Amino acid sequence: MYCLIAAEAAMFTIFVVAYLFYAGKSPAGPTPQGVLHAPIVFSICLLSSSVTIHRAVRSWKRGRMRAFAGWWLVTIGLGAAFLLGTALEWRDLIYARGLTIQTNLFGTTYYALVGLHAFHVTVGLVALAVVSALAFLGYVHTEHADRGEVLSIYWHFVDGVWVVVFLVVYVIAR
């Protein structure tokens, strides 16, 4: 998992550098300052999910499977809320503000960076949902908790990447 995270971190670094280089450099709008609004509530949802997955794995390791299942489902819900927020933001940007991937370099790099992150959240949610389904069917037990820890590491990485993406897109490059 650490090798995957290192490779993914390198990829995100390239996308962040490209975003920083191209954001606001197009002569034609829209620009980041004119169209972006920080998704505070949805960011809180995603960042809170690091706490809930930690609690889920801790419960899992202690054999408290009902608590594990509850915290795991809350993590899925918070991650899904974040993706909903991303979808709503994109709908507004595309239909109300006219920013698409073809509009200008800002649009291209914005959707590439935020979309890459949303893809990683989606992959994490699918993995979380599979574990949840297996738990519901009775296939998840205390001795499998280390596998949950590995998935938790990935989820924490996705949350950490969001902190960087949020700062770059909604704070620094505005």
PyMOL commands that place a pseudoatom at each C-alpha (Angstrom):
pseudoatom trace, name=CA, resn=MET, resi=1, chain=A, elem=C, hetatm=0, pos=[0.000, 0.000, 0.000]
pseudoatom trace, name=CA, resn=TYR, resi=2, chain=A, elem=C, hetatm=0, pos=[2.843, 2.374, 0.761]
pseudoatom trace, name=CA, resn=CYS, resi=3, chain=A, elem=C, hetatm=0, pos=[4.305, 1.839, -2.729]
pseudoatom trace, name=CA, resn=LEU, resi=4, chain=A, elem=C, hetatm=0, pos=[0.901, 2.573, -4.274]
pseudoatom trace, name=CA, resn=ILE, resi=5, chain=A, elem=C, hetatm=0, pos=[0.589, 5.706, -2.172]
pseudoatom trace, name=CA, resn=ALA, resi=6, chain=A, elem=C, hetatm=0, pos=[4.073, 6.853, -3.216]
pseudoatom trace, name=CA, resn=ALA, resi=7, chain=A, elem=C, hetatm=0, pos=[3.190, 6.407, -6.885]
pseudoatom trace, name=CA, resn=GLU, resi=8, chain=A, elem=C, hetatm=0, pos=[-0.150, 8.153, -6.424]
pseudoatom trace, name=CA, resn=ALA, resi=9, chain=A, elem=C, hetatm=0, pos=[1.508, 11.010, -4.540]
pseudoatom trace, name=CA, resn=ALA, resi=10, chain=A, elem=C, hetatm=0, pos=[3.894, 11.509, -7.450]
pseudoatom trace, name=CA, resn=MET, resi=11, chain=A, elem=C, hetatm=0, pos=[0.977, 11.601, -9.875]
pseudoatom trace, name=CA, resn=PHE, resi=12, chain=A, elem=C, hetatm=0, pos=[-0.954, 14.095, -7.750]
pseudoatom trace, name=CA, resn=THR, resi=13, chain=A, elem=C, hetatm=0, pos=[2.189, 16.238, -7.493]
pseudoatom trace, name=CA, resn=ILE, resi=14, chain=A, elem=C, hetatm=0, pos=[2.343, 16.484, -11.277]
pseudoatom trace, name=CA, resn=PHE, resi=15, chain=A, elem=C, hetatm=0, pos=[-1.331, 17.480, -11.467]
pseudoatom trace, name=CA, resn=VAL, resi=16, chain=A, elem=C, hetatm=0, pos=[-0.934, 20.072, -8.694]
pseudoatom trace, name=CA, resn=VAL, resi=17, chain=A, elem=C, hetatm=0, pos=[2.090, 21.635, -10.404]
pseudoatom trace, name=CA, resn=ALA, resi=18, chain=A, elem=C, hetatm=0, pos=[0.207, 21.761, -13.712]
pseudoatom trace, name=CA, resn=TYR, resi=19, chain=A, elem=C, hetatm=0, pos=[-2.768, 23.392, -11.997]
pseudoatom trace, name=CA, resn=LEU, resi=20, chain=A, elem=C, hetatm=0, pos=[-0.589, 25.988, -10.284]
pseudoatom trace, name=CA, resn=PHE, resi=21, chain=A, elem=C, hetatm=0, pos=[1.189, 26.737, -13.547]
pseudoatom trace, name=CA, resn=TYR, resi=22, chain=A, elem=C, hetatm=0, pos=[-1.946, 27.165, -15.668]
pseudoatom trace, name=CA, resn=ALA, resi=23, chain=A, elem=C, hetatm=0, pos=[-4.575, 28.517, -13.249]
pseudoatom trace, name=CA, resn=GLY, resi=24, chain=A, elem=C, hetatm=0, pos=[-5.392, 32.104, -14.084]
pseudoatom trace, name=CA, resn=LYS, resi=25, chain=A, elem=C, hetatm=0, pos=[-3.061, 32.287, -17.094]
pseudoatom trace, name=CA, resn=SER, resi=26, chain=A, elem=C, hetatm=0, pos=[-5.727, 32.040, -19.790]
pseudoatom trace, name=CA, resn=PRO, resi=27, chain=A, elem=C, hetatm=0, pos=[-6.560, 35.409, -21.362]
pseudoatom trace, name=CA, resn=ALA, resi=28, chain=A, elem=C, hetatm=0, pos=[-10.217, 34.420, -21.623]
pseudoatom trace, name=CA, resn=GLY, resi=29, chain=A, elem=C, hetatm=0, pos=[-12.264, 33.607, -18.544]
pseudoatom trace, name=CA, resn=PRO, resi=30, chain=A, elem=C, hetatm=0, pos=[-13.598, 32.247, -16.469]
pseudoatom trace, name=CA, resn=THR, resi=31, chain=A, elem=C, hetatm=0, pos=[-10.864, 32.455, -13.871]
pseudoatom trace, name=CA, resn=PRO, resi=32, chain=A, elem=C, hetatm=0, pos=[-10.571, 30.708, -10.498]
pseudoatom trace, name=CA, resn=GLN, resi=33, chain=A, elem=C, hetatm=0, pos=[-11.428, 33.947, -8.679]
pseudoatom trace, name=CA, resn=GLY, resi=34, chain=A, elem=C, hetatm=0, pos=[-14.623, 34.354, -10.678]
pseudoatom trace, name=CA, resn=VAL, resi=35, chain=A, elem=C, hetatm=0, pos=[-16.109, 30.894, -10.413]
pseudoatom trace, name=CA, resn=LEU, resi=36, chain=A, elem=C, hetatm=0, pos=[-14.712, 28.863, -7.513]
pseudoatom trace, name=CA, resn=HIS, resi=37, chain=A, elem=C, hetatm=0, pos=[-16.261, 28.774, -4.067]
pseudoatom trace, name=CA, resn=ALA, resi=38, chain=A, elem=C, hetatm=0, pos=[-14.636, 26.643, -1.391]
pseudoatom trace, name=CA, resn=PRO, resi=39, chain=A, elem=C, hetatm=0, pos=[-16.714, 23.532, -0.583]
pseudoatom trace, name=CA, resn=ILE, resi=40, chain=A, elem=C, hetatm=0, pos=[-16.268, 23.860, 3.171]
pseudoatom trace, name=CA, resn=VAL, resi=41, chain=A, elem=C, hetatm=0, pos=[-19.131, 21.610, 4.326]
pseudoatom trace, name=CA, resn=PHE, resi=42, chain=A, elem=C, hetatm=0, pos=[-18.283, 18.793, 1.930]
pseudoatom trace, name=CA, resn=SER, resi=43, chain=A, elem=C, hetatm=0, pos=[-14.593, 19.084, 2.826]
pseudoatom trace, name=CA, resn=ILE, resi=44, chain=A, elem=C, hetatm=0, pos=[-15.509, 18.707, 6.491]
pseudoatom trace, name=CA, resn=CYS, resi=45, chain=A, elem=C, hetatm=0, pos=[-17.464, 15.585, 5.564]
pseudoatom trace, name=CA, resn=LEU, resi=46, chain=A, elem=C, hetatm=0, pos=[-14.467, 14.037, 3.831]
pseudoatom trace, name=CA, resn=LEU, resi=47, chain=A, elem=C, hetatm=0, pos=[-11.972, 14.992, 6.526]
pseudoatom trace, name=CA, resn=SER, resi=48, chain=A, elem=C, hetatm=0, pos=[-14.320, 13.727, 9.237]
pseudoatom trace, name=CA, resn=SER, resi=49, chain=A, elem=C, hetatm=0, pos=[-14.372, 10.367, 7.491]
pseudoatom trace, name=CA, resn=SER, resi=50, chain=A, elem=C, hetatm=0, pos=[-10.752, 9.853, 8.539]
pseudoatom trace, name=CA, resn=VAL, resi=51, chain=A, elem=C, hetatm=0, pos=[-11.948, 9.892, 12.138]
pseudoatom trace, name=CA, resn=THR, resi=52, chain=A, elem=C, hetatm=0, pos=[-14.810, 7.498, 11.450]
pseudoatom trace, name=CA, resn=ILE, resi=53, chain=A, elem=C, hetatm=0, pos=[-12.683, 4.977, 9.541]
pseudoatom trace, name=CA, resn=HIS, resi=54, chain=A, elem=C, hetatm=0, pos=[-10.108, 5.078, 12.339]
pseudoatom trace, name=CA, resn=ARG, resi=55, chain=A, elem=C, hetatm=0, pos=[-12.847, 4.328, 14.866]
pseudoatom trace, name=CA, resn=ALA, resi=56, chain=A, elem=C, hetatm=0, pos=[-14.217, 1.578, 12.627]
pseudoatom trace, name=CA, resn=VAL, resi=57, chain=A, elem=C, hetatm=0, pos=[-10.860, -0.179, 12.344]
pseudoatom trace, name=CA, resn=ARG, resi=58, chain=A, elem=C, hetatm=0, pos=[-10.227, 0.214, 16.065]
pseudoatom trace, name=CA, resn=SER, resi=59, chain=A, elem=C, hetatm=0, pos=[-13.614, -1.376, 16.793]
pseudoatom trace, name=CA, resn=TRP, resi=60, chain=A, elem=C, hetatm=0, pos=[-12.872, -4.112, 14.259]
pseudoatom trace, name=CA, resn=LYS, resi=61, chain=A, elem=C, hetatm=0, pos=[-9.549, -4.946, 15.968]
pseudoatom trace, name=CA, resn=ARG, resi=62, chain=A, elem=C, hetatm=0, pos=[-11.318, -5.170, 19.333]
pseudoatom trace, name=CA, resn=GLY, resi=63, chain=A, elem=C, hetatm=0, pos=[-13.965, -7.515, 17.963]
pseudoatom trace, name=CA, resn=ARG, resi=64, chain=A, elem=C, hetatm=0, pos=[-16.761, -4.990, 18.352]
pseudoatom trace, name=CA, resn=MET, resi=65, chain=A, elem=C, hetatm=0, pos=[-18.290, -5.814, 14.975]
pseudoatom trace, name=CA, resn=ARG, resi=66, chain=A, elem=C, hetatm=0, pos=[-21.525, -3.820, 15.391]
pseudoatom trace, name=CA, resn=ALA, resi=67, chain=A, elem=C, hetatm=0, pos=[-19.551, -0.683, 16.209]
pseudoatom trace, name=CA, resn=PHE, resi=68, chain=A, elem=C, hetatm=0, pos=[-17.225, -1.444, 13.315]
pseudoatom trace, name=CA, resn=ALA, resi=69, chain=A, elem=C, hetatm=0, pos=[-20.146, -1.765, 10.903]
pseudoatom trace, name=CA, resn=GLY, resi=70, chain=A, elem=C, hetatm=0, pos=[-21.702, 1.466, 12.149]
pseudoatom trace, name=CA, resn=TRP, resi=71, chain=A, elem=C, hetatm=0, pos=[-18.534, 3.529, 11.855]
pseudoatom trace, name=CA, resn=TRP, resi=72, chain=A, elem=C, hetatm=0, pos=[-17.751, 1.935, 8.491]
pseudoatom trace, name=CA, resn=LEU, resi=73, chain=A, elem=C, hetatm=0, pos=[-21.181, 2.930, 7.151]
pseudoatom trace, name=CA, resn=VAL, resi=74, chain=A, elem=C, hetatm=0, pos=[-20.750, 6.464, 8.481]
pseudoatom trace, name=CA, resn=THR, resi=75, chain=A, elem=C, hetatm=0, pos=[-17.434, 6.635, 6.610]
pseudoatom trace, name=CA, resn=ILE, resi=76, chain=A, elem=C, hetatm=0, pos=[-19.166, 5.549, 3.409]
pseudoatom trace, name=CA, resn=GLY, resi=77, chain=A, elem=C, hetatm=0, pos=[-21.888, 8.143, 3.961]
pseudoatom trace, name=CA, resn=LEU, resi=78, chain=A, elem=C, hetatm=0, pos=[-19.402, 10.956, 4.531]
pseudoatom trace, name=CA, resn=GLY, resi=79, chain=A, elem=C, hetatm=0, pos=[-17.393, 9.975, 1.463]
pseudoatom trace, name=CA, resn=ALA, resi=80, chain=A, elem=C, hetatm=0, pos=[-20.578, 9.813, -0.618]
pseudoatom trace, name=CA, resn=ALA, resi=81, chain=A, elem=C, hetatm=0, pos=[-21.615, 13.250, 0.668]
pseudoatom trace, name=CA, resn=PHE, resi=82, chain=A, elem=C, hetatm=0, pos=[-18.263, 14.615, -0.471]
pseudoatom trace, name=CA, resn=LEU, resi=83, chain=A, elem=C, hetatm=0, pos=[-18.747, 13.152, -3.953]
pseudoatom trace, name=CA, resn=LEU, resi=84, chain=A, elem=C, hetatm=0, pos=[-22.241, 14.623, -4.080]
pseudoatom trace, name=CA, resn=GLY, resi=85, chain=A, elem=C, hetatm=0, pos=[-20.725, 18.006, -3.230]
pseudoatom trace, name=CA, resn=THR, resi=86, chain=A, elem=C, hetatm=0, pos=[-18.203, 17.606, -6.048]
pseudoatom trace, name=CA, resn=ALA, resi=87, chain=A, elem=C, hetatm=0, pos=[-20.991, 16.721, -8.478]
pseudoatom trace, name=CA, resn=LEU, resi=88, chain=A, elem=C, hetatm=0, pos=[-23.050, 19.741, -7.403]
pseudoatom trace, name=CA, resn=GLU, resi=89, chain=A, elem=C, hetatm=0, pos=[-20.027, 22.012, -7.745]
pseudoatom trace, name=CA, resn=TRP, resi=90, chain=A, elem=C, hetatm=0, pos=[-19.308, 20.682, -11.232]
pseudoatom trace, name=CA, resn=ARG, resi=91, chain=A, elem=C, hetatm=0, pos=[-22.933, 21.092, -12.291]
pseudoatom trace, name=CA, resn=ASP, resi=92, chain=A, elem=C, hetatm=0, pos=[-22.819, 24.728, -11.197]
pseudoatom trace, name=CA, resn=LEU, resi=93, chain=A, elem=C, hetatm=0, pos=[-19.466, 25.336, -12.881]
pseudoatom trace, name=CA, resn=ILE, resi=94, chain=A, elem=C, hetatm=0, pos=[-20.555, 23.770, -16.161]
pseudoatom trace, name=CA, resn=TYR, resi=95, chain=A, elem=C, hetatm=0, pos=[-24.133, 25.009, -16.504]
pseudoatom trace, name=CA, resn=ALA, resi=96, chain=A, elem=C, hetatm=0, pos=[-24.217, 28.264, -14.547]
pseudoatom trace, name=CA, resn=ARG, resi=97, chain=A, elem=C, hetatm=0, pos=[-20.649, 29.522, -14.980]
pseudoatom trace, name=CA, resn=GLY, resi=98, chain=A, elem=C, hetatm=0, pos=[-19.634, 28.011, -18.321]
pseudoatom trace, name=CA, resn=LEU, resi=99, chain=A, elem=C, hetatm=0, pos=[-16.446, 26.320, -17.128]
pseudoatom trace, name=CA, resn=THR, resi=100, chain=A, elem=C, hetatm=0, pos=[-15.749, 23.061, -18.925]
pseudoatom trace, name=CA, resn=ILE, resi=101, chain=A, elem=C, hetatm=0, pos=[-12.631, 21.065, -19.592]
pseudoatom trace, name=CA, resn=GLN, resi=102, chain=A, elem=C, hetatm=0, pos=[-12.476, 22.750, -23.023]
pseudoatom trace, name=CA, resn=THR, resi=103, chain=A, elem=C, hetatm=0, pos=[-13.037, 26.335, -21.864]
pseudoatom trace, name=CA, resn=ASN, resi=104, chain=A, elem=C, hetatm=0, pos=[-9.420, 27.161, -21.075]
pseudoatom trace, name=CA, resn=LEU, resi=105, chain=A, elem=C, hetatm=0, pos=[-6.321, 25.752, -19.387]
pseudoatom trace, name=CA, resn=PHE, resi=106, chain=A, elem=C, hetatm=0, pos=[-7.728, 26.572, -15.963]
pseudoatom trace, name=CA, resn=GLY, resi=107, chain=A, elem=C, hetatm=0, pos=[-10.813, 24.453, -16.724]
pseudoatom trace, name=CA, resn=THR, resi=108, chain=A, elem=C, hetatm=0, pos=[-8.694, 21.631, -18.077]
pseudoatom trace, name=CA, resn=THR, resi=109, chain=A, elem=C, hetatm=0, pos=[-6.352, 21.492, -15.096]
pseudoatom trace, name=CA, resn=TYR, resi=110, chain=A, elem=C, hetatm=0, pos=[-9.130, 22.096, -12.550]
pseudoatom trace, name=CA, resn=TYR, resi=111, chain=A, elem=C, hetatm=0, pos=[-11.249, 19.182, -13.772]
pseudoatom trace, name=CA, resn=ALA, resi=112, chain=A, elem=C, hetatm=0, pos=[-8.172, 16.974, -14.182]
pseudoatom trace, name=CA, resn=LEU, resi=113, chain=A, elem=C, hetatm=0, pos=[-6.965, 17.594, -10.615]
pseudoatom trace, name=CA, resn=VAL, resi=114, chain=A, elem=C, hetatm=0, pos=[-10.311, 17.576, -8.825]
pseudoatom trace, name=CA, resn=GLY, resi=115, chain=A, elem=C, hetatm=0, pos=[-11.529, 14.736, -11.039]
pseudoatom trace, name=CA, resn=LEU, resi=116, chain=A, elem=C, hetatm=0, pos=[-8.466, 12.650, -10.241]
pseudoatom trace, name=CA, resn=HIS, resi=117, chain=A, elem=C, hetatm=0, pos=[-9.182, 13.122, -6.568]
pseudoatom trace, name=CA, resn=ALA, resi=118, chain=A, elem=C, hetatm=0, pos=[-12.885, 12.312, -7.018]
pseudoatom trace, name=CA, resn=PHE, resi=119, chain=A, elem=C, hetatm=0, pos=[-11.862, 9.136, -8.853]
pseudoatom trace, name=CA, resn=HIS, resi=120, chain=A, elem=C, hetatm=0, pos=[-9.724, 8.101, -5.882]
pseudoatom trace, name=CA, resn=VAL, resi=121, chain=A, elem=C, hetatm=0, pos=[-12.594, 8.790, -3.490]
pseudoatom trace, name=CA, resn=THR, resi=122, chain=A, elem=C, hetatm=0, pos=[-14.849, 6.660, -5.689]
pseudoatom trace, name=CA, resn=VAL, resi=123, chain=A, elem=C, hetatm=0, pos=[-12.353, 3.771, -5.688]
pseudoatom trace, name=CA, resn=GLY, resi=124, chain=A, elem=C, hetatm=0, pos=[-12.139, 4.026, -1.904]
pseudoatom trace, name=CA, resn=LEU, resi=125, chain=A, elem=C, hetatm=0, pos=[-15.918, 4.046, -1.565]
pseudoatom trace, name=CA, resn=VAL, resi=126, chain=A, elem=C, hetatm=0, pos=[-16.228, 0.948, -3.743]
pseudoatom trace, name=CA, resn=ALA, resi=127, chain=A, elem=C, hetatm=0, pos=[-13.665, -0.840, -1.576]
pseudoatom trace, name=CA, resn=LEU, resi=128, chain=A, elem=C, hetatm=0, pos=[-15.434, 0.295, 1.595]
pseudoatom trace, name=CA, resn=ALA, resi=129, chain=A, elem=C, hetatm=0, pos=[-18.788, -0.870, 0.193]
pseudoatom trace, name=CA, resn=VAL, resi=130, chain=A, elem=C, hetatm=0, pos=[-17.350, -4.301, -0.668]
pseudoatom trace, name=CA, resn=VAL, resi=131, chain=A, elem=C, hetatm=0, pos=[-16.045, -4.714, 2.879]
pseudoatom trace, name=CA, resn=SER, resi=132, chain=A, elem=C, hetatm=0, pos=[-19.392, -3.541, 4.227]
pseudoatom trace, name=CA, resn=ALA, resi=133, chain=A, elem=C, hetatm=0, pos=[-21.262, -6.081, 2.097]
pseudoatom trace, name=CA, resn=LEU, resi=134, chain=A, elem=C, hetatm=0, pos=[-18.897, -8.847, 3.190]
pseudoatom trace, name=CA, resn=ALA, resi=135, chain=A, elem=C, hetatm=0, pos=[-19.423, -7.822, 6.824]
pseudoatom trace, name=CA, resn=PHE, resi=136, chain=A, elem=C, hetatm=0, pos=[-23.190, -7.900, 6.333]
pseudoatom trace, name=CA, resn=LEU, resi=137, chain=A, elem=C, hetatm=0, pos=[-22.882, -11.425, 4.909]
pseudoatom trace, name=CA, resn=GLY, resi=138, chain=A, elem=C, hetatm=0, pos=[-20.820, -12.486, 7.935]
pseudoatom trace, name=CA, resn=TYR, resi=139, chain=A, elem=C, hetatm=0, pos=[-17.459, -12.890, 6.215]
pseudoatom trace, name=CA, resn=VAL, resi=140, chain=A, elem=C, hetatm=0, pos=[-15.595, -10.173, 8.123]
pseudoatom trace, name=CA, resn=HIS, resi=141, chain=A, elem=C, hetatm=0, pos=[-14.064, -11.147, 11.440]
pseudoatom trace, name=CA, resn=THR, resi=142, chain=A, elem=C, hetatm=0, pos=[-11.542, -9.769, 13.918]
pseudoatom trace, name=CA, resn=GLU, resi=143, chain=A, elem=C, hetatm=0, pos=[-8.654, -11.656, 12.309]
pseudoatom trace, name=CA, resn=HIS, resi=144, chain=A, elem=C, hetatm=0, pos=[-9.241, -9.642, 9.103]
pseudoatom trace, name=CA, resn=ALA, resi=145, chain=A, elem=C, hetatm=0, pos=[-8.728, -6.272, 10.806]
pseudoatom trace, name=CA, resn=ASP, resi=146, chain=A, elem=C, hetatm=0, pos=[-5.246, -5.800, 9.348]
pseudoatom trace, name=CA, resn=ARG, resi=147, chain=A, elem=C, hetatm=0, pos=[-6.812, -5.734, 5.882]
pseudoatom trace, name=CA, resn=GLY, resi=148, chain=A, elem=C, hetatm=0, pos=[-9.129, -3.002, 7.082]
pseudoatom trace, name=CA, resn=GLU, resi=149, chain=A, elem=C, hetatm=0, pos=[-6.095, -1.114, 8.341]
pseudoatom trace, name=CA, resn=VAL, resi=150, chain=A, elem=C, hetatm=0, pos=[-4.599, -1.199, 4.838]
pseudoatom trace, name=CA, resn=LEU, resi=151, chain=A, elem=C, hetatm=0, pos=[-7.793, 0.237, 3.358]
pseudoatom trace, name=CA, resn=SER, resi=152, chain=A, elem=C, hetatm=0, pos=[-7.802, 2.827, 6.126]
pseudoatom trace, name=CA, resn=ILE, resi=153, chain=A, elem=C, hetatm=0, pos=[-4.291, 3.922, 5.120]
pseudoatom trace, name=CA, resn=TYR, resi=154, chain=A, elem=C, hetatm=0, pos=[-5.522, 4.467, 1.558]
pseudoatom trace, name=CA, resn=TRP, resi=155, chain=A, elem=C, hetatm=0, pos=[-8.511, 6.451, 2.842]
pseudoatom trace, name=CA, resn=HIS, resi=156, chain=A, elem=C, hetatm=0, pos=[-6.292, 8.660, 5.002]
pseudoatom trace, name=CA, resn=PHE, resi=157, chain=A, elem=C, hetatm=0, pos=[-4.114, 9.277, 1.957]
pseudoatom trace, name=CA, resn=VAL, resi=158, chain=A, elem=C, hetatm=0, pos=[-7.147, 10.367, -0.070]
pseudoatom trace, name=CA, resn=ASP, resi=159, chain=A, elem=C, hetatm=0, pos=[-8.127, 12.735, 2.751]
pseudoatom trace, name=CA, resn=GLY, resi=160, chain=A, elem=C, hetatm=0, pos=[-4.602, 14.116, 2.971]
pseudoatom trace, name=CA, resn=VAL, resi=161, chain=A, elem=C, hetatm=0, pos=[-4.504, 14.698, -0.761]
pseudoatom trace, name=CA, resn=TRP, resi=162, chain=A, elem=C, hetatm=0, pos=[-7.757, 16.643, -0.446]
pseudoatom trace, name=CA, resn=VAL, resi=163, chain=A, elem=C, hetatm=0, pos=[-6.107, 19.016, 2.030]
pseudoatom trace, name=CA, resn=VAL, resi=164, chain=A, elem=C, hetatm=0, pos=[-3.426, 19.765, -0.568]
pseudoatom trace, name=CA, resn=VAL, resi=165, chain=A, elem=C, hetatm=0, pos=[-5.936, 20.023, -3.443]
pseudoatom trace, name=CA, resn=PHE, resi=166, chain=A, elem=C, hetatm=0, pos=[-8.216, 22.267, -1.381]
pseudoatom trace, name=CA, resn=LEU, resi=167, chain=A, elem=C, hetatm=0, pos=[-5.361, 24.593, -0.432]
pseudoatom trace, name=CA, resn=VAL, resi=168, chain=A, elem=C, hetatm=0, pos=[-4.046, 24.761, -3.990]
pseudoatom trace, name=CA, resn=VAL, resi=169, chain=A, elem=C, hetatm=0, pos=[-7.369, 25.135, -5.792]
pseudoatom trace, name=CA, resn=TYR, resi=170, chain=A, elem=C, hetatm=0, pos=[-9.463, 27.166, -3.349]
pseudoatom trace, name=CA, resn=VAL, resi=171, chain=A, elem=C, hetatm=0, pos=[-6.864, 29.151, -1.394]
pseudoatom trace, name=CA, resn=ILE, resi=172, chain=A, elem=C, hetatm=0, pos=[-3.454, 29.600, -3.070]
pseudoatom trace, name=CA, resn=ALA, resi=173, chain=A, elem=C, hetatm=0, pos=[-4.339, 29.816, -6.769]
pseudoatom trace, name=CA, resn=ARG, resi=174, chain=A, elem=C, hetatm=0, pos=[-7.287, 32.174, -6.294]
for i in range(1, 174): cmd.bond("trace and resi %d" % i, "trace and resi %d" % (i + 1))
show_as sticks, trace
zoom trace
